[in-house]
């Protein structure tokens, strides 16, 4: 077994794909003609987005993301060789800066932002 993809539920899939292209340099891999589902090319494991409408149709229960939430129950970690450059690029694209890049005691550089849907994104150097 392997992890194939992670799906985040968002208000606007197309707008979210565009943000992740601008903020992090990912390329759109797929966008369904309905606009309710899309994937980014992020390597072996895909990062996908589905609309709130699609989430509700699955009838399994979910919580809507929100730019206004101050706490998060999950995060996406994106690994990069230059956290400062990635952080600045994401903020220019509209991300909310939470914590500037900082070197941790174990030598990894880490920063935090929120994307346009309110999801917590960690930008970090390789361990």
C-alpha positions in Angstrom: 0.0 0.0 0.0 1.1 3.6 -0.6 -0.3 7.1 0.0 -1.7 8.2 -3.4 -3.2 11.6 -2.7 -4.5 13.9 0.0 -7.7 15.8 -0.7 -8.6 19.2 0.9 -12.1 20.4 0.6 -12.3 24.0 -0.7 -14.9 26.5 -1.8 -13.3 27.1 -5.3 -11.1 24.3 -6.7 -9.9 26.2 -9.8 -9.0 29.3 -7.7 -7.1 27.1 -5.2 -5.2 25.3 -8.0 -4.2 28.7 -9.4 -3.0 29.9 -5.9 -0.9 26.8 -5.4 0.7 27.3 -8.8 1.5 30.9 -8.1 2.5 30.4 -4.4 4.5 27.2 -4.7 5.2 26.5 -8.3 3.1 23.4 -8.6 1.6 22.5 -12.0 -2.1 21.6 -12.4 -2.3 17.9 -13.3 -6.0 17.6 -13.6 -9.2 19.6 -13.3 -12.5 17.9 -13.8 -14.8 19.7 -16.2 -17.3 20.2 -13.4 -14.7 22.2 -11.5 -15.4 20.1 -8.4 -12.1 18.2 -8.3 -8.5 18.9 -9.3 -5.0 17.7 -8.6 -1.5 19.2 -8.6 1.6 17.5 -9.7 3.5 17.3 -6.5 5.6 14.1 -7.1 4.6 10.6 -6.1 1.8 11.7 -3.7 -0.7 14.1 -5.3 -2.2 17.1 -3.6 -5.9 17.3 -4.6 -8.8 19.6 -3.9 -12.5 18.9 -4.0 -15.4 21.3 -3.7 -17.5 21.6 -0.6 -20.4 20.5 -2.8 -18.6 17.2 -3.7 -17.7 16.7 -0.1 -21.3 17.0 1.0 -22.4 14.6 -1.6 -20.1 11.9 -0.1 -22.2 12.1 3.0 -19.4 11.1 5.4 -19.2 14.4 7.3 -16.6 17.1 7.0 -15.8 20.5 8.3 -15.5 23.5 5.9 -12.2 25.2 5.8 -12.2 28.9 6.7 -9.7 31.8 6.3 -11.0 33.0 9.7 -10.1 30.0 11.8 -7.2 30.6 14.1 -6.5 26.9 14.8 -6.0 24.0 12.5 -6.3 20.2 13.0 -3.9 19.4 10.2 -1.2 20.9 8.1 0.5 20.4 4.7 4.3 20.2 4.8 6.1 21.3 1.7 9.8 20.6 1.6 12.1 23.1 -0.1 15.8 23.9 -0.2 15.2 27.6 0.3 12.4 28.3 2.9 12.9 32.1 2.8 12.3 32.3 -0.9 9.3 29.9 -0.7 7.8 31.9 2.2 8.2 35.2 0.4 6.7 33.8 -2.8 3.7 32.4 -1.0 3.0 35.6 0.8 3.3 37.6 -2.5 0.7 35.2 -3.9 -1.8 36.0 -1.1 -0.8 33.5 1.7 -1.2 34.8 5.3 2.2 34.9 7.0 2.1 33.2 10.4 5.7 32.5 11.4 8.8 33.7 9.6 11.5 31.1 8.6 13.4 30.0 11.7 16.1 27.4 12.3 15.0 24.6 14.7 17.4 23.1 17.2 17.7 20.0 15.0 18.9 22.1 12.1 15.8 22.3 10.0 14.4 25.6 8.8 10.6 26.0 9.2 8.0 28.7 8.4 4.2 28.7 8.5 1.6 30.3 6.3 -2.2 29.9 5.8 -3.4 29.4 2.2 -6.3 31.2 0.7 -8.7 28.6 2.2 -7.2 28.9 5.7 -5.2 25.6 5.6 -2.0 25.6 7.6 1.0 25.1 5.4 4.5 24.4 6.8 7.4 25.3 4.6 10.5 23.4 5.7 14.0 22.4 4.6 14.8 18.7 4.2 15.6 16.9 7.4 
